Structures are given as C-alpha cells and as structure tokens.
C-alpha cells in the first residue's frame, strides 16, 4: 500500500470501495502471502517438509 493510499484510508474516506479496488487489494495480498510462504519454506526446509506431510495426511483422511 502506498503512502497516499494509506493516508486516505486513515482519514476515513467515506466513498464506497469498488469491486475492482477490492479485487486488486485481494490479489496483492494473496501475492504477498504466497511470497512469504515461499520464503519461509526456503529458510526452514525441515518445518516446511513437516507442514507438507501434515497437509498430505489431512488430505488422505478427508472424507468427501
């Protein structure tokens, strides 16, 4: 988020947010989240492997 956007949000901009703005913010958030997870996996490979194994176990035991 840029400083101008941040300042506008803090001042209580009352105009409703458009769907396009919301989707753009959500896409940015998801990109940053994916990047953070990838970084964590690189710096903590053992913990990342354990998390993958737990997720795989969850998927194997999930009932449709």
JOURGI-V811371 format. One record per residue. N is the residue number from 1. PSI is psi in whole degrees, 0 to 359 (NA if undefined). NEAR is the number of other ideal C-beta (glycine too) atoms within 12 Angstrom. Layout:
n: (N,N)
psi: (PSI,PSI)
near: (NEAR,NEAR)
//
This chain:
n: (1,2,3,4,5,6,7,8,9,10,11,12,13,14,15,16,17,18,19,20,21,22,23,24,25,26,27,28,29,30,31,32,33,34,35,36,37,38,39,40,41,42,43,44,45,46,47,48,49,50,51,52,53,54,55,56,57,58,59,60,61,62,63,64)
psi: (131,165,321,316,317,315,318,319,321,331,358,48,122,353,142,145,135,162,322,318,317,316,321,316,319,317,318,315,314,323,313,323,315,319,318,319,320,319,316,319,325,321,345,67,325,315,322,319,318,320,320,319,319,317,318,320,319,317,325,328,359,134,130,NA)
near: (15,10,9,11,16,11,12,16,17,11,11,8,14,8,10,8,16,10,10,10,18,13,13,16,19,15,14,17,15,14,14,15,14,14,14,14,19,15,14,16,18,13,12,15,14,13,15,18,13,14,17,17,14,14,15,13,12,12,12,10,10,9,6,4)
//
